[in-house]
């Protein structure tokens, strides 16, 4: 499956390095941020990203990790592209095609 995401895409969080609470939750992709890049989060606060490239994502019930080790529900967070699966439906034509071949 092609994971060439763009802002506004819907995705499912399928993995995590530490925020396991977000696995299985749907989200909307807002902005891809690179290491060292400044970005304004959905809460209006300016942050500097200090890790590998991640998408800023929003979604009901998402949790976010803070530098002091605390975790808070905030309806937005960061997620590496490798931990996201598209909900665009790009995979559906393949499924339909395989059904047609079997018929």
C-alpha positions as CSV (number, residue, x, y, z in Angstrom):
1,X,0.0,0.0,0.0
2,X,1.3,3.4,-0.9
3,X,1.7,5.7,2.2
4,X,2.3,9.0,0.4
5,X,0.3,11.0,2.9
6,X,-0.8,14.6,2.6
7,X,-2.4,17.1,5.0
8,X,-6.1,16.3,5.5
9,X,-5.8,12.6,5.0
10,X,-7.4,10.2,7.4
11,X,-5.3,7.4,8.9
12,X,-5.4,4.7,11.5
13,X,-2.6,4.6,14.1
14,X,-1.2,1.0,13.9
15,X,2.0,1.3,15.9
16,X,4.0,3.4,18.3
17,X,7.4,3.8,19.9
18,X,5.9,4.8,23.3
19,X,2.3,6.1,22.9
20,X,0.6,2.7,22.8
21,X,-2.6,4.4,24.0
22,X,-3.1,5.8,20.5
23,X,-2.9,2.5,18.6
24,X,-6.2,1.7,16.9
25,X,-7.4,5.3,16.9
26,X,-8.3,7.2,13.7
27,X,-6.8,10.6,13.1
28,X,-6.5,13.4,10.6
29,X,-3.1,14.4,9.4
30,X,-2.3,18.0,9.8
31,X,1.4,18.7,9.0
32,X,4.6,16.7,8.6
33,X,7.3,18.1,10.8
34,X,11.0,17.3,10.5
35,X,13.7,17.3,13.2
36,X,14.4,20.8,14.4
37,X,11.4,22.3,12.7
38,X,9.2,24.8,14.4
39,X,5.4,24.2,14.2
40,X,2.2,25.5,15.7
41,X,0.3,22.7,17.3
42,X,-3.5,22.5,17.2
43,X,-3.5,23.9,20.7
44,X,-1.9,27.1,19.4
45,X,1.4,26.6,21.1
46,X,4.7,26.9,19.1
47,X,6.9,23.8,19.5
48,X,10.3,22.7,18.1
49,X,10.3,19.1,17.0
50,X,13.2,17.2,18.4
51,X,12.8,13.7,16.9
52,X,12.4,11.9,13.6
53,X,9.9,13.1,11.1
54,X,6.3,12.9,12.4
55,X,2.9,13.9,11.4
56,X,0.9,16.3,13.7
57,X,-2.4,14.5,14.0
58,X,-5.8,15.2,15.5
59,X,-8.5,12.8,16.6
60,X,-10.9,12.1,19.4
61,X,-9.2,10.6,22.4
62,X,-5.6,10.9,21.3
63,X,-3.0,11.1,24.0
64,X,0.2,13.1,24.0
65,X,3.5,12.5,25.8
66,X,5.2,15.4,27.6
67,X,9.0,15.8,28.3
68,X,8.4,15.3,32.0
69,X,7.1,11.8,31.2
70,X,3.4,12.6,31.8
71,X,0.7,11.5,29.4
72,X,-2.4,13.6,28.8
73,X,-5.4,13.2,26.6
74,X,-5.4,16.2,24.2
75,X,-7.0,15.2,20.9
76,X,-3.8,15.8,19.1
77,X,-0.3,14.3,19.0
78,X,2.6,13.3,16.8
79,X,2.9,10.0,14.9
80,X,5.7,8.6,12.6
81,X,4.5,7.9,9.1
82,X,5.5,4.2,9.5
83,X,2.9,3.9,12.3
84,X,0.0,5.1,10.1
85,X,-2.2,3.3,7.6
86,X,-4.3,5.3,5.2
87,X,-8.1,5.3,5.5
88,X,-8.4,6.8,2.0
89,X,-9.6,3.5,0.5
90,X,-6.6,3.1,-1.9
91,X,-6.6,-0.6,-1.1
92,X,-10.3,-1.2,-2.0
93,X,-9.9,-1.5,-5.8
94,X,-7.3,-4.3,-5.2
95,X,-9.8,-6.2,-3.0
96,X,-12.5,-5.7,-5.6
97,X,-10.2,-6.9,-8.4
98,X,-9.3,-10.1,-6.5
99,X,-13.0,-10.9,-6.0
100,X,-13.6,-10.4,-9.7
101,X,-10.8,-12.8,-10.6
102,X,-12.2,-15.5,-8.3
103,X,-15.7,-15.2,-9.7
